[in-house]
Amino acid sequence: MSVLELGTRVPLIFRAPWMSTSRGVKTSALAELVDLYPTLADLANVPLPEGEAGAYLGGVSLKPIFENPMTTVKDAALSQMARCWQNNTHHPAGDKVGDENNHTVSWESMR
């Protein structure tokens, strides 16, 4: 595991062959994996869920980048990863996290 930028990047390749403006074009626009669903829905002309079903839907459609690869849809891309489960429980001062002396051996032994 690494929280460094290099460790959190993944390849992202989209292809929409019916959009001739984006064939064989690379872009430096920022994207996150949460953008996959909104982008695919937008490219397929499928509406995104509304109300409670869409309340926690993250991401934005990257379709504008297909139309003009020089455009951007976001100013920043964030990465998040879970805390190490081995150092997350049994803190001597209570239920605080970060006890480096903890050696939990499995997910099941966590509180």
N, C-alpha and C positions, 0 to 999 in steps of 0.2 A: 504494500500500500504506500502511496505517496500523495501528498497534498500539493506537490509541485505542479505547475501548469502542464509540463510535459507528461506527467502521469495521469492527468485527467482528460486529456484530449482523445477523441475517437474519430475515425474517418467517417465522414458524412457525404454520401453521394446520392443525389437525386437525379432522376431522369424523367422528363416530360417531353416525349418525342413530338407531340403535337404543338409545342411551343418553340417555333423556329428561332426565336431570339436568344434561346439559352443552349442551343446545341453545341457541345464541345467547348463551352466557356467555363472558365474558372472564375471564382469571385473571392474576395477577401472579406465579405460580409460576415458578421458574427452570427452564430446560430447555437442553439442549445437542443439537447435531445427532447425537451418538452415541446419543442416546435414541430416535431414530426407529425403528431396527430392533427393540429390545426392546419398544417401545410397540406397534408394528404387530403383532408376534408375539403379544403378550399380548391385544390386542383381537380377534385372529383365533383365539385359543385354540390357537396353534401353539407347541409347546415350543421353547425355545432350545437350541442345540447344547450338549452337555456334553463333558467331557474336553478333548482337545487341540483339537478344532474350536471350542470356545467359550472357550478359555483366554484369548484376547486380545480377547474381546468386551467393549467398553466400554458405558457407559450403563446407565440403569435405565428401567423401564417407567413411563410417565406415566399409566397407567390410573387410579391413585387420584385424580388430578386430575379425570378425567372423572366420577368418582363423587361427588367433593366439590371444586368449584373453589377453595375456600378453603384446601385442604390443600397441603402442600409435600412434595416427595420428595427434595430436595437443598438443602444450605445454601449452595452456591457453584456457579457456572458458570464454566468456564475457556475461554480462547481461546488458540490456538497458531498461529503462522505460521512458514513456513520462513525461514531467514536469506537475505539477499540474496546470490545466487550470484555477483555481480560482486566481492564483497569476501570471498571465502571460500577463495581458494587463493593459492599463490605468495608466501607471507609470507617476507621475507628471513631471518627467524630460524628457518626450518624449515617444518613443516607446521601452523603455528598460524593460527587464523582471525583476521580483523579488520584485515587490511592495507588501509587506505583508498586506497593508491596502486595497488592492483591493478585492472586493467581487463580482466578476462576477457570475451571477446566472445561466448561461447556456452557452452551446457551441455557440448558435446563437448570443449571445451578444458580443462575441469576435470579434476583428477587423481582 
